[in-house]
C-alpha cells in the first residue's frame, strides 16, 4: 500500500507483559485505540473527533513497536469496519517497548446507556461487531 506512511509510530495494547509480538497480532498507529485494547474490551468506539471509549475494565500495558515496519511486515485487518485501515495484523514477530501501564479512567469508559445505543444500532443494521465508529 504505497499511500500509507509506515514510518509513523506503531502501538500495541495488551493485558500481558510482553517483549515480542507474535505473527498475526493486532497493531495500530492510533495510540488511544491501542490503549483502549489494552483493557480487553468487548466494545470500542471512536468518535469523528478521535475520542476512544470502551467497556474494558482490565488494567493493561501499552507498547510501541521497536522494530521498523514496512509494507511486507503488516497487512490491514480484513474486518469491514477497518475501511480506514486503523488496525493492522503483523506478518512477522516484532520487538516491543513498554511505554505505559494502563488503568481504565471514567472518561474512557462507555456508560450503560452508550452500550445499549451501540447494540441497538448494530441490531438495526444486522451487525455483530466489537468496534463501532462514529457513535
Phi and psi in radians as a Rosetta constraint file:
Dihedral C 1 N 2 CA 2 C 2 CIRCULARHARMONIC -1.267 0.35
Dihedral N 2 CA 2 C 2 N 3 CIRCULARHARMONIC -0.417 0.35
Dihedral C 2 N 3 CA 3 C 3 CIRCULARHARMONIC -1.548 0.35
Dihedral N 3 CA 3 C 3 N 4 CIRCULARHARMONIC 0.273 0.35
Dihedral C 3 N 4 CA 4 C 4 CIRCULARHARMONIC -2.010 0.35
Dihedral N 4 CA 4 C 4 N 5 CIRCULARHARMONIC 2.408 0.35
Dihedral C 4 N 5 CA 5 C 5 CIRCULARHARMONIC -1.613 0.35
Dihedral N 5 CA 5 C 5 N 6 CIRCULARHARMONIC 1.694 0.35
Dihedral C 5 N 6 CA 6 C 6 CIRCULARHARMONIC -1.302 0.35
Dihedral N 6 CA 6 C 6 N 7 CIRCULARHARMONIC -0.224 0.35
Dihedral C 6 N 7 CA 7 C 7 CIRCULARHARMONIC -1.402 0.35
Dihedral N 7 CA 7 C 7 N 8 CIRCULARHARMONIC -0.188 0.35
Dihedral C 7 N 8 CA 8 C 8 CIRCULARHARMONIC -1.201 0.35
Dihedral N 8 CA 8 C 8 N 9 CIRCULARHARMONIC 2.866 0.35
Dihedral C 8 N 9 CA 9 C 9 CIRCULARHARMONIC -1.158 0.35
Dihedral N 9 CA 9 C 9 N 10 CIRCULARHARMONIC 2.388 0.35
Dihedral C 9 N 10 CA 10 C 10 CIRCULARHARMONIC -1.896 0.35
Dihedral N 10 CA 10 C 10 N 11 CIRCULARHARMONIC 2.543 0.35
Dihedral C 10 N 11 CA 11 C 11 CIRCULARHARMONIC -2.241 0.35
Dihedral N 11 CA 11 C 11 N 12 CIRCULARHARMONIC 2.735 0.35
Dihedral C 11 N 12 CA 12 C 12 CIRCULARHARMONIC -2.475 0.35
Dihedral N 12 CA 12 C 12 N 13 CIRCULARHARMONIC 2.336 0.35
Dihedral C 12 N 13 CA 13 C 13 CIRCULARHARMONIC -1.923 0.35
Dihedral N 13 CA 13 C 13 N 14 CIRCULARHARMONIC 2.397 0.35
Dihedral C 13 N 14 CA 14 C 14 CIRCULARHARMONIC -2.569 0.35
Dihedral N 14 CA 14 C 14 N 15 CIRCULARHARMONIC 2.809 0.35
Dihedral C 14 N 15 CA 15 C 15 CIRCULARHARMONIC -1.632 0.35
Dihedral N 15 CA 15 C 15 N 16 CIRCULARHARMONIC -0.003 0.35
Dihedral C 15 N 16 CA 16 C 16 CIRCULARHARMONIC -2.111 0.35
Dihedral N 16 CA 16 C 16 N 17 CIRCULARHARMONIC 2.669 0.35
Dihedral C 16 N 17 CA 17 C 17 CIRCULARHARMONIC -1.340 0.35
Dihedral N 17 CA 17 C 17 N 18 CIRCULARHARMONIC 2.207 0.35
Dihedral C 17 N 18 CA 18 C 18 CIRCULARHARMONIC -2.334 0.35
Dihedral N 18 CA 18 C 18 N 19 CIRCULARHARMONIC 2.783 0.35
Dihedral C 18 N 19 CA 19 C 19 CIRCULARHARMONIC -2.142 0.35
Dihedral N 19 CA 19 C 19 N 20 CIRCULARHARMONIC -0.391 0.35
Dihedral C 19 N 20 CA 20 C 20 CIRCULARHARMONIC -2.366 0.35
Dihedral N 20 CA 20 C 20 N 21 CIRCULARHARMONIC 2.467 0.35
Dihedral C 20 N 21 CA 21 C 21 CIRCULARHARMONIC -1.772 0.35
Dihedral N 21 CA 21 C 21 N 22 CIRCULARHARMONIC 2.326 0.35
Dihedral C 21 N 22 CA 22 C 22 CIRCULARHARMONIC -1.328 0.35
Dihedral N 22 CA 22 C 22 N 23 CIRCULARHARMONIC 2.787 0.35
Dihedral C 22 N 23 CA 23 C 23 CIRCULARHARMONIC -1.028 0.35
Dihedral N 23 CA 23 C 23 N 24 CIRCULARHARMONIC 2.384 0.35
Dihedral C 23 N 24 CA 24 C 24 CIRCULARHARMONIC 1.560 0.35
Dihedral N 24 CA 24 C 24 N 25 CIRCULARHARMONIC 0.057 0.35
Dihedral C 24 N 25 CA 25 C 25 CIRCULARHARMONIC -1.375 0.35
Dihedral N 25 CA 25 C 25 N 26 CIRCULARHARMONIC 2.741 0.35
Dihedral C 25 N 26 CA 26 C 26 CIRCULARHARMONIC -1.587 0.35
Dihedral N 26 CA 26 C 26 N 27 CIRCULARHARMONIC 2.301 0.35
Dihedral C 26 N 27 CA 27 C 27 CIRCULARHARMONIC -2.354 0.35
Dihedral N 27 CA 27 C 27 N 28 CIRCULARHARMONIC 2.832 0.35
Dihedral C 27 N 28 CA 28 C 28 CIRCULARHARMONIC -2.622 0.35
Dihedral N 28 CA 28 C 28 N 29 CIRCULARHARMONIC 2.775 0.35
Dihedral C 28 N 29 CA 29 C 29 CIRCULARHARMONIC -1.655 0.35
Dihedral N 29 CA 29 C 29 N 30 CIRCULARHARMONIC 0.072 0.35
Dihedral C 29 N 30 CA 30 C 30 CIRCULARHARMONIC -1.765 0.35
Dihedral N 30 CA 30 C 30 N 31 CIRCULARHARMONIC 1.842 0.35
Dihedral C 30 N 31 CA 31 C 31 CIRCULARHARMONIC -0.996 0.35
Dihedral N 31 CA 31 C 31 N 32 CIRCULARHARMONIC -0.740 0.35
Dihedral C 31 N 32 CA 32 C 32 CIRCULARHARMONIC -1.154 0.35
Dihedral N 32 CA 32 C 32 N 33 CIRCULARHARMONIC -0.616 0.35
Dihedral C 32 N 33 CA 33 C 33 CIRCULARHARMONIC -1.154 0.35
Dihedral N 33 CA 33 C 33 N 34 CIRCULARHARMONIC -0.807 0.35
Dihedral C 33 N 34 CA 34 C 34 CIRCULARHARMONIC -1.067 0.35
Dihedral N 34 CA 34 C 34 N 35 CIRCULARHARMONIC -0.737 0.35
Dihedral C 34 N 35 CA 35 C 35 CIRCULARHARMONIC -1.076 0.35
Dihedral N 35 CA 35 C 35 N 36 CIRCULARHARMONIC -0.739 0.35
Dihedral C 35 N 36 CA 36 C 36 CIRCULARHARMONIC -1.042 0.35
Dihedral N 36 CA 36 C 36 N 37 CIRCULARHARMONIC -0.772 0.35
Dihedral C 36 N 37 CA 37 C 37 CIRCULARHARMONIC -1.176 0.35
Dihedral N 37 CA 37 C 37 N 38 CIRCULARHARMONIC -0.365 0.35
Dihedral C 37 N 38 CA 38 C 38 CIRCULARHARMONIC -1.158 0.35
Dihedral N 38 CA 38 C 38 N 39 CIRCULARHARMONIC -0.260 0.35
Dihedral C 38 N 39 CA 39 C 39 CIRCULARHARMONIC -1.705 0.35
Dihedral N 39 CA 39 C 39 N 40 CIRCULARHARMONIC 0.148 0.35
Dihedral C 39 N 40 CA 40 C 40 CIRCULARHARMONIC 1.008 0.35
Dihedral N 40 CA 40 C 40 N 41 CIRCULARHARMONIC 0.926 0.35
Dihedral C 40 N 41 CA 41 C 41 CIRCULARHARMONIC -1.364 0.35
Dihedral N 41 CA 41 C 41 N 42 CIRCULARHARMONIC 2.726 0.35
Dihedral C 41 N 42 CA 42 C 42 CIRCULARHARMONIC -1.706 0.35
Dihedral N 42 CA 42 C 42 N 43 CIRCULARHARMONIC -0.329 0.35
Dihedral C 42 N 43 CA 43 C 43 CIRCULARHARMONIC -2.302 0.35
Dihedral N 43 CA 43 C 43 N 44 CIRCULARHARMONIC 2.414 0.35
Dihedral C 43 N 44 CA 44 C 44 CIRCULARHARMONIC -2.485 0.35
Dihedral N 44 CA 44 C 44 N 45 CIRCULARHARMONIC 2.305 0.35
Dihedral C 44 N 45 CA 45 C 45 CIRCULARHARMONIC -2.119 0.35
Dihedral N 45 CA 45 C 45 N 46 CIRCULARHARMONIC 2.666 0.35
Dihedral C 45 N 46 CA 46 C 46 CIRCULARHARMONIC -2.396 0.35
Dihedral N 46 CA 46 C 46 N 47 CIRCULARHARMONIC 2.092 0.35
Dihedral C 46 N 47 CA 47 C 47 CIRCULARHARMONIC -1.329 0.35
Dihedral N 47 CA 47 C 47 N 48 CIRCULARHARMONIC 2.935 0.35
Dihedral C 47 N 48 CA 48 C 48 CIRCULARHARMONIC -1.010 0.35
Dihedral N 48 CA 48 C 48 N 49 CIRCULARHARMONIC -0.535 0.35
Dihedral C 48 N 49 CA 49 C 49 CIRCULARHARMONIC -1.384 0.35
Dihedral N 49 CA 49 C 49 N 50 CIRCULARHARMONIC -0.084 0.35
Dihedral C 49 N 50 CA 50 C 50 CIRCULARHARMONIC 1.712 0.35
Dihedral N 50 CA 50 C 50 N 51 CIRCULARHARMONIC -0.044 0.35
Dihedral C 50 N 51 CA 51 C 51 CIRCULARHARMONIC -1.194 0.35
Dihedral N 51 CA 51 C 51 N 52 CIRCULARHARMONIC 2.249 0.35
Dihedral C 51 N 52 CA 52 C 52 CIRCULARHARMONIC -1.851 0.35
Dihedral N 52 CA 52 C 52 N 53 CIRCULARHARMONIC 2.261 0.35
Dihedral C 52 N 53 CA 53 C 53 CIRCULARHARMONIC -2.323 0.35
Dihedral N 53 CA 53 C 53 N 54 CIRCULARHARMONIC 2.705 0.35
Dihedral C 53 N 54 CA 54 C 54 CIRCULARHARMONIC -2.740 0.35
Dihedral N 54 CA 54 C 54 N 55 CIRCULARHARMONIC 3.069 0.35
Dihedral C 54 N 55 CA 55 C 55 CIRCULARHARMONIC -1.898 0.35
Dihedral N 55 CA 55 C 55 N 56 CIRCULARHARMONIC 0.217 0.35
Dihedral C 55 N 56 CA 56 C 56 CIRCULARHARMONIC -1.266 0.35
Dihedral N 56 CA 56 C 56 N 57 CIRCULARHARMONIC 2.636 0.35
Dihedral C 56 N 57 CA 57 C 57 CIRCULARHARMONIC -2.260 0.35
Dihedral N 57 CA 57 C 57 N 58 CIRCULARHARMONIC -0.165 0.35
Dihedral C 57 N 58 CA 58 C 58 CIRCULARHARMONIC -1.374 0.35
Dihedral N 58 CA 58 C 58 N 59 CIRCULARHARMONIC 2.292 0.35
Dihedral C 58 N 59 CA 59 C 59 CIRCULARHARMONIC -1.084 0.35
Dihedral N 59 CA 59 C 59 N 60 CIRCULARHARMONIC 2.690 0.35
Dihedral C 59 N 60 CA 60 C 60 CIRCULARHARMONIC -2.647 0.35
Dihedral N 60 CA 60 C 60 N 61 CIRCULARHARMONIC -2.773 0.35
Dihedral C 60 N 61 CA 61 C 61 CIRCULARHARMONIC -2.384 0.35
Dihedral N 61 CA 61 C 61 N 62 CIRCULARHARMONIC 2.435 0.35
Dihedral C 61 N 62 CA 62 C 62 CIRCULARHARMONIC -1.967 0.35
Dihedral N 62 CA 62 C 62 N 63 CIRCULARHARMONIC 2.277 0.35
Dihedral C 62 N 63 CA 63 C 63 CIRCULARHARMONIC -2.164 0.35
Dihedral N 63 CA 63 C 63 N 64 CIRCULARHARMONIC 2.716 0.35
Dihedral C 63 N 64 CA 64 C 64 CIRCULARHARMONIC -1.860 0.35
Dihedral N 64 CA 64 C 64 N 65 CIRCULARHARMONIC 2.718 0.35
Dihedral C 64 N 65 CA 65 C 65 CIRCULARHARMONIC -1.444 0.35
Dihedral N 65 CA 65 C 65 N 66 CIRCULARHARMONIC 2.154 0.35
Dihedral C 65 N 66 CA 66 C 66 CIRCULARHARMONIC -1.438 0.35
Dihedral N 66 CA 66 C 66 N 67 CIRCULARHARMONIC -0.384 0.35
Dihedral C 66 N 67 CA 67 C 67 CIRCULARHARMONIC -1.496 0.35
Dihedral N 67 CA 67 C 67 N 68 CIRCULARHARMONIC 2.696 0.35
Dihedral C 67 N 68 CA 68 C 68 CIRCULARHARMONIC -1.235 0.35
Dihedral N 68 CA 68 C 68 N 69 CIRCULARHARMONIC 2.514 0.35
Dihedral C 68 N 69 CA 69 C 69 CIRCULARHARMONIC -2.002 0.35
Dihedral N 69 CA 69 C 69 N 70 CIRCULARHARMONIC 2.313 0.35
Dihedral C 69 N 70 CA 70 C 70 CIRCULARHARMONIC -2.227 0.35
Dihedral N 70 CA 70 C 70 N 71 CIRCULARHARMONIC 3.117 0.35
Dihedral C 70 N 71 CA 71 C 71 CIRCULARHARMONIC -1.017 0.35
Dihedral N 71 CA 71 C 71 N 72 CIRCULARHARMONIC -0.475 0.35
Dihedral C 71 N 72 CA 72 C 72 CIRCULARHARMONIC -1.463 0.35
Dihedral N 72 CA 72 C 72 N 73 CIRCULARHARMONIC -0.176 0.35
Dihedral C 72 N 73 CA 73 C 73 CIRCULARHARMONIC -1.567 0.35
Dihedral N 73 CA 73 C 73 N 74 CIRCULARHARMONIC -0.342 0.35
Dihedral C 73 N 74 CA 74 C 74 CIRCULARHARMONIC -2.515 0.35
Dihedral N 74 CA 74 C 74 N 75 CIRCULARHARMONIC 2.827 0.35
Dihedral C 74 N 75 CA 75 C 75 CIRCULARHARMONIC -2.510 0.35
Dihedral N 75 CA 75 C 75 N 76 CIRCULARHARMONIC 2.614 0.35
Dihedral C 75 N 76 CA 76 C 76 CIRCULARHARMONIC -1.055 0.35
Dihedral N 76 CA 76 C 76 N 77 CIRCULARHARMONIC 2.443 0.35
Dihedral C 76 N 77 CA 77 C 77 CIRCULARHARMONIC -1.033 0.35
Dihedral N 77 CA 77 C 77 N 78 CIRCULARHARMONIC 2.391 0.35
Dihedral C 77 N 78 CA 78 C 78 CIRCULARHARMONIC -1.342 0.35
Dihedral N 78 CA 78 C 78 N 79 CIRCULARHARMONIC -0.110 0.35
Dihedral C 78 N 79 CA 79 C 79 CIRCULARHARMONIC -1.065 0.35
Dihedral N 79 CA 79 C 79 N 80 CIRCULARHARMONIC 2.383 0.35
Dihedral C 79 N 80 CA 80 C 80 CIRCULARHARMONIC -0.986 0.35
Dihedral N 80 CA 80 C 80 N 81 CIRCULARHARMONIC -0.518 0.35
Dihedral C 80 N 81 CA 81 C 81 CIRCULARHARMONIC -1.210 0.35
Dihedral N 81 CA 81 C 81 N 82 CIRCULARHARMONIC -0.176 0.35
Dihedral C 81 N 82 CA 82 C 82 CIRCULARHARMONIC -1.614 0.35
Dihedral N 82 CA 82 C 82 N 83 CIRCULARHARMONIC 0.500 0.35
Dihedral C 82 N 83 CA 83 C 83 CIRCULARHARMONIC -1.021 0.35
Dihedral N 83 CA 83 C 83 N 84 CIRCULARHARMONIC -0.530 0.35
Dihedral C 83 N 84 CA 84 C 84 CIRCULARHARMONIC -1.557 0.35
Dihedral N 84 CA 84 C 84 N 85 CIRCULARHARMONIC 0.116 0.35
Dihedral C 84 N 85 CA 85 C 85 CIRCULARHARMONIC 1.021 0.35
Dihedral N 85 CA 85 C 85 N 86 CIRCULARHARMONIC 0.813 0.35
Dihedral C 85 N 86 CA 86 C 86 CIRCULARHARMONIC -1.536 0.35
Dihedral N 86 CA 86 C 86 N 87 CIRCULARHARMONIC -0.309 0.35
Dihedral C 86 N 87 CA 87 C 87 CIRCULARHARMONIC -2.151 0.35
Dihedral N 87 CA 87 C 87 N 88 CIRCULARHARMONIC 2.321 0.35
Dihedral C 87 N 88 CA 88 C 88 CIRCULARHARMONIC -2.218 0.35
Dihedral N 88 CA 88 C 88 N 89 CIRCULARHARMONIC 2.711 0.35
Dihedral C 88 N 89 CA 89 C 89 CIRCULARHARMONIC -1.969 0.35
Dihedral N 89 CA 89 C 89 N 90 CIRCULARHARMONIC 2.485 0.35
Dihedral C 89 N 90 CA 90 C 90 CIRCULARHARMONIC -1.428 0.35
Dihedral N 90 CA 90 C 90 N 91 CIRCULARHARMONIC 2.528 0.35
Dihedral C 90 N 91 CA 91 C 91 CIRCULARHARMONIC -1.778 0.35
Dihedral N 91 CA 91 C 91 N 92 CIRCULARHARMONIC -0.119 0.35
Dihedral C 91 N 92 CA 92 C 92 CIRCULARHARMONIC -2.627 0.35
Dihedral N 92 CA 92 C 92 N 93 CIRCULARHARMONIC 2.898 0.35
Dihedral C 92 N 93 CA 93 C 93 CIRCULARHARMONIC -1.167 0.35
Dihedral N 93 CA 93 C 93 N 94 CIRCULARHARMONIC 2.515 0.35
Dihedral C 93 N 94 CA 94 C 94 CIRCULARHARMONIC -2.324 0.35
Dihedral N 94 CA 94 C 94 N 95 CIRCULARHARMONIC 2.510 0.35
Dihedral C 94 N 95 CA 95 C 95 CIRCULARHARMONIC -1.389 0.35
Dihedral N 95 CA 95 C 95 N 96 CIRCULARHARMONIC 2.495 0.35
Dihedral C 95 N 96 CA 96 C 96 CIRCULARHARMONIC -1.997 0.35
Dihedral N 96 CA 96 C 96 N 97 CIRCULARHARMONIC 2.655 0.35
Dihedral C 96 N 97 CA 97 C 97 CIRCULARHARMONIC -2.200 0.35
Dihedral N 97 CA 97 C 97 N 98 CIRCULARHARMONIC 2.102 0.35
Dihedral C 97 N 98 CA 98 C 98 CIRCULARHARMONIC -1.202 0.35
Dihedral N 98 CA 98 C 98 N 99 CIRCULARHARMONIC 2.247 0.35
Dihedral C 98 N 99 CA 99 C 99 CIRCULARHARMONIC -2.028 0.35
Dihedral N 99 CA 99 C 99 N 100 CIRCULARHARMONIC -0.335 0.35
Dihedral C 99 N 100 CA 100 C 100 CIRCULARHARMONIC -2.890 0.35
Dihedral N 100 CA 100 C 100 N 101 CIRCULARHARMONIC 2.417 0.35
Dihedral C 100 N 101 CA 101 C 101 CIRCULARHARMONIC -1.573 0.35
Dihedral N 101 CA 101 C 101 N 102 CIRCULARHARMONIC 2.293 0.35
Dihedral C 101 N 102 CA 102 C 102 CIRCULARHARMONIC -1.857 0.35
Dihedral N 102 CA 102 C 102 N 103 CIRCULARHARMONIC 2.527 0.35
Dihedral C 102 N 103 CA 103 C 103 CIRCULARHARMONIC -2.310 0.35
Dihedral N 103 CA 103 C 103 N 104 CIRCULARHARMONIC 2.392 0.35
Dihedral C 103 N 104 CA 104 C 104 CIRCULARHARMONIC -1.185 0.35
Dihedral N 104 CA 104 C 104 N 105 CIRCULARHARMONIC 2.334 0.35
Dihedral C 104 N 105 CA 105 C 105 CIRCULARHARMONIC -1.905 0.35
Dihedral N 105 CA 105 C 105 N 106 CIRCULARHARMONIC 2.750 0.35
Dihedral C 105 N 106 CA 106 C 106 CIRCULARHARMONIC -1.033 0.35
Dihedral N 106 CA 106 C 106 N 107 CIRCULARHARMONIC -0.585 0.35
Dihedral C 106 N 107 CA 107 C 107 CIRCULARHARMONIC -1.091 0.35
Dihedral N 107 CA 107 C 107 N 108 CIRCULARHARMONIC -0.567 0.35
Dihedral C 107 N 108 CA 108 C 108 CIRCULARHARMONIC -1.712 0.35
Dihedral N 108 CA 108 C 108 N 109 CIRCULARHARMONIC -0.034 0.35
Dihedral C 108 N 109 CA 109 C 109 CIRCULARHARMONIC -1.548 0.35
Dihedral N 109 CA 109 C 109 N 110 CIRCULARHARMONIC 2.291 0.35
Dihedral C 109 N 110 CA 110 C 110 CIRCULARHARMONIC -1.221 0.35
Dihedral N 110 CA 110 C 110 N 111 CIRCULARHARMONIC 2.442 0.35
Dihedral C 110 N 111 CA 111 C 111 CIRCULARHARMONIC -1.412 0.35
Dihedral N 111 CA 111 C 111 N 112 CIRCULARHARMONIC 2.874 0.35
Dihedral C 111 N 112 CA 112 C 112 CIRCULARHARMONIC -1.036 0.35
Dihedral N 112 CA 112 C 112 N 113 CIRCULARHARMONIC -0.650 0.35
Dihedral C 112 N 113 CA 113 C 113 CIRCULARHARMONIC -1.153 0.35
Dihedral N 113 CA 113 C 113 N 114 CIRCULARHARMONIC -0.744 0.35
Dihedral C 113 N 114 CA 114 C 114 CIRCULARHARMONIC -1.120 0.35
Dihedral N 114 CA 114 C 114 N 115 CIRCULARHARMONIC -0.707 0.35
Dihedral C 114 N 115 CA 115 C 115 CIRCULARHARMONIC -1.099 0.35
Dihedral N 115 CA 115 C 115 N 116 CIRCULARHARMONIC -0.786 0.35
Dihedral C 115 N 116 CA 116 C 116 CIRCULARHARMONIC -1.056 0.35
Dihedral N 116 CA 116 C 116 N 117 CIRCULARHARMONIC -0.703 0.35
Dihedral C 116 N 117 CA 117 C 117 CIRCULARHARMONIC -1.165 0.35
Dihedral N 117 CA 117 C 117 N 118 CIRCULARHARMONIC -0.710 0.35
Dihedral C 117 N 118 CA 118 C 118 CIRCULARHARMONIC -1.075 0.35
Dihedral N 118 CA 118 C 118 N 119 CIRCULARHARMONIC -0.837 0.35
Dihedral C 118 N 119 CA 119 C 119 CIRCULARHARMONIC -1.116 0.35
Dihedral N 119 CA 119 C 119 N 120 CIRCULARHARMONIC -0.661 0.35
Dihedral C 119 N 120 CA 120 C 120 CIRCULARHARMONIC -1.081 0.35
Dihedral N 120 CA 120 C 120 N 121 CIRCULARHARMONIC -0.822 0.35
Dihedral C 120 N 121 CA 121 C 121 CIRCULARHARMONIC -1.093 0.35
Dihedral N 121 CA 121 C 121 N 122 CIRCULARHARMONIC -0.707 0.35
Dihedral C 121 N 122 CA 122 C 122 CIRCULARHARMONIC -1.114 0.35
Dihedral N 122 CA 122 C 122 N 123 CIRCULARHARMONIC -0.733 0.35
Dihedral C 122 N 123 CA 123 C 123 CIRCULARHARMONIC -1.114 0.35
Dihedral N 123 CA 123 C 123 N 124 CIRCULARHARMONIC -0.705 0.35
Dihedral C 123 N 124 CA 124 C 124 CIRCULARHARMONIC -1.050 0.35
Dihedral N 124 CA 124 C 124 N 125 CIRCULARHARMONIC -0.637 0.35
Dihedral C 124 N 125 CA 125 C 125 CIRCULARHARMONIC -1.549 0.35
Dihedral N 125 CA 125 C 125 N 126 CIRCULARHARMONIC -0.100 0.35
Dihedral C 125 N 126 CA 126 C 126 CIRCULARHARMONIC 1.244 0.35
Dihedral N 126 CA 126 C 126 N 127 CIRCULARHARMONIC 0.528 0.35
Dihedral C 126 N 127 CA 127 C 127 CIRCULARHARMONIC -1.918 0.35
Dihedral N 127 CA 127 C 127 N 128 CIRCULARHARMONIC 2.693 0.35
Dihedral C 127 N 128 CA 128 C 128 CIRCULARHARMONIC -2.309 0.35
Dihedral N 128 CA 128 C 128 N 129 CIRCULARHARMONIC 1.766 0.35
Dihedral C 128 N 129 CA 129 C 129 CIRCULARHARMONIC -2.433 0.35
Dihedral N 129 CA 129 C 129 N 130 CIRCULARHARMONIC 2.589 0.35
Dihedral C 129 N 130 CA 130 C 130 CIRCULARHARMONIC -1.541 0.35
Dihedral N 130 CA 130 C 130 N 131 CIRCULARHARMONIC -0.132 0.35
Dihedral C 130 N 131 CA 131 C 131 CIRCULARHARMONIC -2.179 0.35
Dihedral N 131 CA 131 C 131 N 132 CIRCULARHARMONIC 2.409 0.35
Dihedral C 131 N 132 CA 132 C 132 CIRCULARHARMONIC -2.284 0.35
Dihedral N 132 CA 132 C 132 N 133 CIRCULARHARMONIC 2.266 0.35
Dihedral C 132 N 133 CA 133 C 133 CIRCULARHARMONIC -1.809 0.35
Dihedral N 133 CA 133 C 133 N 134 CIRCULARHARMONIC 2.638 0.35
Dihedral C 133 N 134 CA 134 C 134 CIRCULARHARMONIC 1.012 0.35
Dihedral N 134 CA 134 C 134 N 135 CIRCULARHARMONIC 0.884 0.35
